[in-house]
Amino acid sequence: MTHLDRLMARGAEFLGTRWAIMAGAMSWVSERHLVSAISNAGGFGVIACGAMTPELLDAEIAGTKAMTDKPYGVNLITMHPMLDQLIDVCAKHQVSHVVLAGGLPPGGAIEKIKAGGARVICFAPTVALAKKLMRSGMDALVIEGMEAGGHIGPVATSVLAQEFLPELADKLPVFVAGGIGRGEMIAGFLEMGASGVQLGTRFAAATESIAHANFKKAFFRANARDAIASVQIDPRLPVIPVRALKNASSDLFNAKQREVAQALDDGRIEMGAAQLEIEHYWAGALRRAVIEGDVEHGSVMAGQSVGMVTREEPVADIIAELVSEAEGALAARAA
């Protein structure tokens, strides 16, 4: 057993994988082809349910099961109006791990998932909230820094790791995410006490990813400074920032925020519906880029590690490279 194996042992055992490398769930990208490829290569693929209906999720899980017999997870958005039915779909297929994202899980959600036989992985922006989720039955935690792509919080990965790992790493598996592009960084977080890591951006343009060629080319051309966070333009409408490659979609999102804020002002919609409308906007904008290849007006969600994605390569090669870099870093420190 190598030093890397020992450091990853807890996370790998929890996930049921060769390597404690989770894939970030990316709407439209994290579907059966990429998810099964990651799991088959020894990582942990995660289906992004996003705005899917229960029927669509049912088909996606069935499709994934046909392509891998390895463990994988399903990421569910806590504000989805049909969350209960989505949990039922996961239980029907005996999904081993469910990841809850996008906010505090509604009452009963964690218990329902666990009653269906799955382990529950949550995100938490603060240590206090993580402890609350632990008391509610959360089995593992992902801490994700602002360097990540897609929906982000305000704190850097390096700071979150220093806050959470000394406090919680001995209590449950903690996976670190946000801006990780190389194995040396993985080694560092493992040495700090992390059980594993989560990467999204490195996998988004893999050979097995169904993303449009234009979407992948945008990744290959970009550097870290091109991945910018969206701006909240109206304090009355709290929106979670989204990190994506800069293009004309920023102006389109600002216009959407004004439109929804006006609807709130006029009393035409409630706050919950307003936030859901923003989420549906992102789902559509992301689809334009990922599926249709409109990388100018669609949302090209990417983390700051995008500069390390320089070519299309198979998932197995990406994971092998990350593992090799991590092992090399650990060996150099031990020498």
N, C-alpha and C positions, 0 to 999 in steps of 0.2 A: 504494500500500500504506500503510495507516494504521499508527500506532505500535502499536496493539493487534495488528494483523496480524503485525508484525515480532516482537513479544514472544511471540506464540502460534505462530509459524511452525514451530518444531521439534516442538512437541507435536501440532499439526495434521497435519504431515507424517507423524509416527509413527503417528497414529491413522487417517489417511486422510480427515480430516473438514474442514469449513469452519472450525469453532471447536475449540479444545483444551479442550472441556468434556466430561468423562466423567460418566456417571451412576453413582451408587453402586448396587450390586446389592442389592435389597431383596426378601427371600423373599416370595412370593405377589404382590408388587406389580410387580417387574421381570420381566414376561412380555411376550409378543409385541406387545401393543397399545402399552404405554408405551415399550418398547425401540425399536420401529420408528418411533414418533412422534418420539422424541429424535434418532434417526439421520437421519430425513427432515428435521428442522429444523436440521441442521448440527452437532449434537452427536454424542456417542458413546454409544449405548445399550448396556447390559450385561444379559444374561439372568442371573438369579439361579438357579443350579441347586439350591442348598440341599440338601434331602434327596431330590430327584428320583431316580428310577431311570433307568438309561440309556435305556429305552424312552420315558419321559416327556420326557427332555431331547431325544431325537431328534425327537419330535413338536413340541416347543416351538421348536427351531431351524428346522424345516421351516415352521412357522407364521410365524415371524419373516421368513424369506426370502421368503415370499409377500407380505409387507407392505412390504418395503423392499429396494432394491438398493444401499443405502449400507452402509458398514462398521459392524459392531457386535461386541461381545465376549461371552464366556461366563465367568461367575464360578464356579469350582469350589472346594469346601471340601476342604482337604487331608486331613482326617480321614475323609472319606467312604469307606466300606468298598469301594466299587466305583469308585474313582478311575480306575484303569486303563481300565475300560470306558467311562467318561465321556469320557476323553481320546480314545479311539477314535471315539466319536460326533462329537466336535468335528472330528477329522481327516476323517471321512467327509463332513462338510458343508463342509469347507474353511473353517472359522471362522478369521478372520484374527488374532484376539487372544484369548488365554486369561488370565484373571485368577485367580491362586491366593491364597486367603484362609484364615484360620482357623488359622494355624500354619506352621511350617517345612515346606516340601514334602518328601515322602518321597523317598529316593534314586531317581534315574532319572526322576522325574516331569517335570522341566524338559526333560531331553533328549528324552523321548518326545513331549512337546508340540511341541518345535521340529522333530523329525523328521517330524511331521505337517504342517509348513508354517506353524504359527502363531507369533506373537510372544508372549512371556511377560511378564506384568506381575505383580509381587509386592508385598506389604505388608511393611514391616520396622519394628520398634519401636526399633531402635538402628542407628547408623551402622556399627558392626562387623558386625552381621548383614546389613545391606544390602551391604556389601563382599563378604561370604561368598556371598550370592546372586548377585552380579555374577560372581564367579569360577565359579559353577555355570551361568551362561548367561542369567540374567535380563536382559531387554531394557529394561524400564522399571520405575519404582518409584512406589508410592503411599505417602505418609506421611499418616497419619490421626490427628488429635488427639482428645482425650477429649470434645470438644464434639459429636462425631458421634452419630448415632442407631445403634441396634443394638449389636453387639459393639464394645467400645472398650478402648483402652489407658489408662494412667495419666497421660499427658503432654499438655499443651495444644498445639493446632495452632501457635500463635505460637512456642512454644519449639522444637518439632520443626523448623519452617521455619528457625530460626536455627542449629540443629544440623546439619541435613542439607544445605541448599542451598549454603552456602559450600564444603562438603566434596565434594559429589557432582554438583551441577548441570552441571558441565562434562564429566562422564563419561557420563551417560545421562539420558534424559528423566525428570524428577521431577514428579509431580502431587500437589498439596496438597489435603487433604480435612479436613473436620471443622468444622462451625459456619459454613460459608460460605453467606450468604444474599443478598448484594448484589454488584454488579459492582465497586464501589470496593475491596472486599476482594480480589477476583480480580486487579485491577490491581496491588495492593500485593505479592501473592505473585509475580506475573509479574516485577515489577521487582526482586524479590529473587533471581530466577534460576529460578523454577519454569517448567516447559515448559507447564503447564496446571493445571487444577483438577478436582476431583471433587465433585459435589453429589448428595445423595440426598433429603433432607427437602423441598427446594424442588419436587421433581418428584412426590413421593408422592401429592399431592392434585390433580394436574393433571387436566384434563378427560378425557384419554385413559387415565388410571389406572383399573384395574378395581376399585380399593378401594371397599368399601361406603360409602354416603353417610354413615353414622354415623362411620366412620373419618375421613373427610375433615372432617366437622364438628368432631370432636375436635381436629384440627389448627387449624382456624380459630379455635377458642375459646382455645387454649393460648398461654402465653407461655414464655419461656426457662426460667423457674424451675420449670415444670411437668414438664420433661424431666429425669427423675432416673435415676441409675445404680443398678442392682441391687446388693445387698450379699451378700458371701460369708459364710455363717454358720458354716461348719465348716472349719478350716484343713487338715483331711485331704483335703478335696475341692476342689481348685483349680478355680474356675469363672471364666470370662471375664465381667467385668461387662457388662451390657446396659443401654443408655439408652433409656427409654421414658417415656410420659406416666404420671404417678402415678395408680394406681387399685387395685382390690382384687387385681389379679394379683400384686402384690408379695408379699402374704401367701401366695398359692398357690405361688409360686416358692420361698419359704422352706420351706414344708411339703415340697415336692418335694426340696429339698436335704437335709432331714433324712432323708427316706425313702431316698434314694440313699446317703447317708453310712452309714446303718444297714446297708444291704445290703453295703456295702464292709466294714464292721466284722465282719459275720457271715460274710464270705468267699463270699457268694453271687455276687458279680460282681468283675471285675478293674477297675483304674483306667481303662483305655481304654474299656471298656464303660460305666462310670459316666459318663464325660464325654460319650460318645455319647448316653446316655440324657438327659442335661441338654440337649443340642442338639436332640434329638427333642421334648423338652418345649417348648422355645422355638418350634420350627416349628409345633407344634400350637396354642400360645398365640397366636402371630402370625396363624395361619389364622382362629382364632375372631374376632379383631378385624377383619382385612382383608376376609375373605370373608363371614363370618357377621354382622359388624356388632356383635358383643358387645364394646363398648369399655370395659366395666366389669370383666369377668373375663378378657378376652383381652389380649394384649400390644400396646399401641399404640406401637411403636418409632418414636422421633422424635429428631432432634438438637436442640440448643439454638437453632438458627436457626428453630425452628417458629413463633416469634412473628412472623416475617416472611412466613409463609404465611397470608394473610388471606381468600383467596377461591379458588374453582375457576377456573382459566384454562388455555387450551391451551398445550401444551409450546412451540410456536413463539413465543408471546407471552412466556413466561418467559425463554427464551433471548435473544430480542430485547431484553428489558428489562435482563438481565444485561450484554449486550454494550454497550448504550447507556450504562449506568452506568459500566462500565469505561472506555469511550472518553471519557466526560465527565470522569472523574477524571484520566485521563492528560493530556487537553487542558488542564485547569486547572493541573496541575503544570508544564506546558510554557510556560504563558502568562507 
